[in-house]
Amino acid sequence: MPDRRNRTGLWVSSLSRSRGFHLGVVFSRLLQTIKLQRDAFVWMDFNDRATGDAAILVAITQVLLAMGTGASIVGLLNPFTLIQLLISGLFFWLIYSGATYAIARFIFDGHGGYPFYLRVTGFAYPTLLLVIFTRLVIGSDILALAAGALLFVVIVATGITYIADLSREKAFGAAIGGYILVIIVQAILSGLRIF
């Protein structure tokens, strides 16, 4: 494909358009996801690169959540703290996606593979930032968590409805059931002591 001019009149190589992490594409798909537009979910279903983009969104959201809940930037520069924070977010992402996939696939007989559930969950993850803003406005941690989790579950359920060919009730059942299973797993693991 030959080089050509972009909208600003600059020459753009065809290689620079096809490789690398494109923030514009990711954030436009993120906005489409938040608006519950079908195009975003279809793109996630057919684009393997969306899994990596979802992982990056989870990592960025985890850092922003930590800063929004009072962690200092200096504290986040500690590599052990940062790694622990990122592992925590990735753990939630992987377990929630797996739980939701298992419920949708094996209990409700839905379609779609585990990577799609990873993508939808990753693109829904930034909505958990609502917890920070809701907590500032309302002042209640429980209501803030409920507000953040509500939009998260709505986005995941909408994606499941489009791709897994499930009714809205079953999709919401899978999304809420996945959240409940993650809470159970986290409660079990938090009670375990290694030493």
N, C-alpha and C positions, 0 to 999 in steps of 0.2 A: 504494500500500500504506500503510495508516495506521500511525501510531506505536504501539508497544506496549512492554510492560515486558519486560526481560531477566531472567535468573535471579536477579540481585541485587535486583530490584525497581525498578531505575532505568528511566526512560523512554528508549528508544532510537529514534532516527529511522531510518526505512527507508533513507534516503540514506547514513547513516553505516555501515550494514551492507554496502552494495553497492559502495562505492568505497574506494580507498586500499589501502595495503599492510597486510595483516593478518598480524602475526607469529604469532598463534596457529594460523592455517590453515597457514602455511608450515612451522612447526616440527612440527605434527602430521603433515603430509605427509612431512617429512624423517624423522621417527621411523618412519612406516609404510614408507618406502623402505629404511631401514636394517634393518627387520624383514623386508624382502622381501615385503611384503603387496601383493597384486595391485591393490587399490583405489588405491594411490598411483600406480601406473603407468597405470592407466586414466584417473585424474584428469589426469595429465600429458599423455596422448594427446588429451584433449578440451578442455583448458583452455589457451587461448592466453596467459593471464596467467602461467602457470607458467614461461614462458621468461624473463620479467623477474625472477621470484622466483629462478630458477636463477642468473641473472647476479648478483643480490645475494648469494646464498650463496657464489658463487665469490669475489666481492670480499671478503666478510667472512672467508672461509677463508684467502685469501691474506695478509691482515693478521695473522690469528692465527698462521699458519705462520711468518711473518717474526718475530713477537715470540717465538714458541716456539723458534726456532732462533738467537736471540741478538740480533736487531735491537732497538735501543732505541726507546722511544716517541718520544723527542725526534728521533731520526733519521727516524722515519716521519712526523713533522710537516713535514719538508721536502717541498714539493709535488712536486719532481722525483723524489725517491725513491719517494714514494707512487704517482705516476703510472706510474713504471717497474715497480713491484711489481704494480700492477693490470693493466697491459698484459701482463705476463708470464703472469699467471693467465688472463686472457681469451684470450691466444694459445693456451695449452694447451687451454682449454675448446673454442675454435672448431676448432682443428686436430684434436684427438682426436675430437670429435663428427663432423667431416667424414670423417675416415679410417674411423671405425667405420661410419658411414652407407654410405660407398662400398663397403666390404667386405661388409656385410650385404646391401645392395641389389643390387650388380652382380656380386659373386662368388657369394654364397650365394642370390641371388634372393629376398630377403626383402621385406617390406612396410614401410610407414611412411615419413614424410617427415623431412627434416633437422631441422625444429623439435623433433620428438619426441626425437631423439638429443641435441639441445642440452639439453633439459629433464632427461632421465635423467642425462646427464653432470654437469649442474649440481647436481642433488640428490644425486649420489654423491660429489661433490667434497669435502664436509666430512669424509668418512671418511679423507681424506689427513692429517687431524690426528692419526691414530693414529701417524704417523711420529714425532711429538714424544714421545708417551708410550712408545712402543716403544724409542726411542733412549735414554730415561732409564732404562728397566728393563734392557734388554739391553746397551746401550752400543755396539752395532755399527750404523753408518750404513746398510750394505747390507741387513742384516736388517730394520732399521726401515723402509726404503723398500719392501722386499718385502712386509712386513706391511700397510703402508698401501695399497700398490697392489693387493694381493690382494682386500681387501674392496671396493675401488673397482671392480675388474674383475668381481667376483661380482655387484654391484648392477647394473652396466651390462648384463651378460650376462642377468640375470634380466629386466630391462626389455625387452631385445630379444626374449627368448623369448616374453613375453606379447604384445607388440604386433606384432613383425615376422613372427610365425608361423614361427619357425625352431626347429629342434631345439636342445637344450641344447648339444650339441657345436659346432654352427655358430655359436650365439650367443657361446659362449666363444671360438671362433676369431676372430670379428669383434671382440670386446672386447680380446683379447690382441693381435691384429693391429693394431688401432688404436693401442695403447700402443707397439708396436714401431715403427710408422710415425712416431709423434710423436718418439720418441727419435732416429730417423734424421734427421728434419727439423731437430730442435734441434741435432744434431751438425753437420749441414751449415751451418746458419745461424750457429752459433757460430764456425765457421772462416772465415767471410767477414769481410773488413775493408772498411769504407767508405772510410777515408782511410789 
